[in-house]
Amino acid sequence: MIVWHMLIKETAYIWARPALMARKLRSAELRARMPGNHAKRGAAYNYNIPSKRAEERQRVELAEADYARFAMNWRTRLKSKPVENPG
């Protein structure tokens, strides 16, 4: 369902970890034999910094907890059965 909404609204996944995504994209670029950027720190460099990784992980965990609280309070309503007339 989340993917469908993202595609329809053409938005990014709001709980994504930017450094992790940058690292994955850069790895894919290198496997595709795209040119390397030697002696330049790109967006994927932040993944190598433990404090940045921990900060992103904490932000995602908080967002997940918020979503869990939201989903816990969201219940589908059952249709009530019509009351039969005893008489």
N, C-alpha and C positions, 0 to 999 in steps of 0.2 A: 504494500500500500504506500509506503514511504517513497519508494522508487517511482511509482506512478505519479504521485504529487510533484516530485522533483522534476520529472520529465514534462508534465503538463505546464507547470509554472516556470520552467526553465531556470531553476534555482540550484544553488550548490547545497550540499549536505551541511547543515549548520553546526553539527557536532564533530565535524572532521578535525583531525589534528594536522595543522598546516605543515609542520616540519616532517611528519611521517609521510604525508601525501607528496611533498616535494621530493623526499628521498625515493619514494616508489616511482614517481614520474621520471626522475633522473636515471634511475636504474633501467627503466624501460627505454629511455632515450639511448643509453649506452649500449644496451643489447641490440637496438636498432641501428647501431653504428653511426649515430649522429656525432658531429664533431665535439670534442671535449673542450671545456673552458679551463685551460690550465692556469694556475696561479690566481684564480678568482674564486671567491667564496659565493656560492649560490644560496638559494633558499634552503636547499637540503642540508646545508652545514649546521643549521640549528638542531638537527636531529642528533648531532654528535655532542651536544652540550646537555649533560644530565639534568641541570636545573630547568632548562627549557622543556625537555621531555616530561619531567615531573609536573611542571606547570600546565602543560597541555593535557596530560593525563588527568590531573585534578579537575580541570575545567570540564572535561568530558564526563568524568564520574559525577560531578555535581549536576550536569545537564541530564544524565541518565537517571539520577535520583529524582529530579524534578519531574521527568516524564513518567517515572514509576508512580509517583504520588498522583499525578494527573490521571493516569490510566486506572489506578485503584479506585478513584472517586467516580469514574465514568462507568456507568452500568447501562445496559440496554433494558428498556422497560418491556415487561411482558404484557401482552394484551390481556385485559381482564375478561373473564368469562361472563356472559350475561347471566343475571340472576334469574333462576326459573321461578315462575309463579306457582306456589303450592296449591292454589285453589282452582 
